[in-house]
Amino acid sequence: MAETKESVRAMIAKYGKDIEELCRYLPWLESKKGQDVGGKYEPGEGKANTISVPTYDSNLLAFVKKVQKTGFYRKNYVYTYSRNHIRTAEDEHRMIDKCSLMEIETIGDIVTSYVMKGMTKAYMWTEGVKNGVFFHAVSRMKELVDFWSA
């Protein structure tokens, strides 16, 4: 799609507020990149038949809830992965770098992938922070909006 003034304005109008909300988490995401932000609550002695429960940093939970309320949260993120042959975190980082403002929904689909999978696989949210995909995606979104807003 050609990047006309009208289409750029439409994309910024559609996603600008969501990106602004997600940008509040950039300092935290950057500081936690490469770290494990989750844990497991293990019950005390005498409770051998109980399961361990995953625990998360409150900032991570707030970030996940914020993503779920944005326009980027789409259940069809799977098609982006199959269409672009995304298999690994390196593929995700390459795709994030490659996207233009008109493809910003692709970046949103990558974030959505981690958030949705994290609802059933406890390690996915922490993996998104640890491998830097969350930070990279949100900072790239901000970079694109800032560039086209100027």
N, C-alpha and C positions, 0 to 999 in steps of 0.2 A: 504494500500500500504506500502510495506517495505521501511524503510528509508535508502536506499543505498546511497553511496557517490554520485553517478551520479544523483539520483533523488533529493537529497538535493541541489546539485549544480544547477540543472535545476530550482528548485523552487526559489532559491536565485537569480539566473540570471533573471528569469521572473519577480519577484516582488520586488527585492532589491531596485531598483531606485525609484519605486513608494512609498515604505515604507519610504525611506529616505526623499522624498518630504513631505509626510504627517507628519513626525516626527517634522518638523519645527513648527507645530502648537501645539505640546504637552504642552509646558509651558502655553500657552494661554488656552487650553482646561482644564488643571488642575486647573488654577486659577479661571475659570468660572464654574467649576463643582458645581452643586446645585443652581446656580443662573439663573435668567431669562435673556437671552441675546437678547431678542426681545422686541418689543413694537408696539404700533399702533399710527399712525399719525391721529389725529382727526382734521378735518377742523375747522376753527374759527367760530365765531357767524354769523348767517345769512345764514349758509350753512347746514341747517337741513336735506336736502334731499340727501346729499352725503354720501358715505361709508367711513369707516375708512380703512386705508391702513397699512398693517404690515410693520414694519421697523426692520432691522437686524444690528447687529454689523458687521463692515467691515471685521473683521477677520473670522467671521462665513461664510460670503459670499465667501471669498477667499478659505476657507477650502472646502466648498461645490463644488466650481469650480474645485479645485484640485482633489477631489475624482472623479468627473465626467470624468477626463482625465486619470485616472489610469486603469490598467488592472482588478481591482477589481469591476469596475462598470459594472455589468451584469444584464440584464433584467430578468433573470431567478432566481433571489434571492428568489422568492416565494416558489420554490421547497425545498430550504434549510429549510425554516420555517415549511413547512408541513411535510417533512421527519423527522425532529428532534423535532416535536411537540413544537415549540417555540411560546408562546402566550404572555408572559409578559416581562418586562425589566429584571426581575430576571432570567428568562429563558435565555435571551440573555447573561447576565453576566456569568451564569453557562456555557453556551456553549463556550463563549470566553475563559474561564479558561481551559476548557476541550480540546481545539483544539491543535493539534501538528502542526509542520511546514507543513506537507503534507496536512493538512486540513485548511490551511491559507485562502483559498478561502471562506470558511464558515464564517470566521470573516469579510472578505470583503463583503459578502452578507448581513451581519447584518448592516454594515455601509451603503451599497447601499440602503437597505430598508428605512432608515431614509431620505437619500438624495432624493430618487425618490418620496417617499410619501410627502416630503416637497414641491415638485413642485406643488402639488394641495391642500395640507393641511398645512396652514401656520405655525402651531405650531410644526410640526414634527422636523424641524431643531433645534429649541430651546430646544425641549424635549431631543434630542440626547446629547446636551451639559449638560442640567440640570440633567438628570439621570445618567450621566457619561459614557454612552455607547460609545460615540466617543473617549473619553480619554482612556477608558479601552481597546477598540479594537486596537487603534493605538499603545498604549504602549505594548500590548501583541504581536502585529506583530513585533515590534522592539526587544522585548525580545527574540522571537523565532529566528529571523535572527541573532542577536548578539550571541546567544548561538551556533548556527550551523556554524557561520562564524569563530568562534575562533579556 
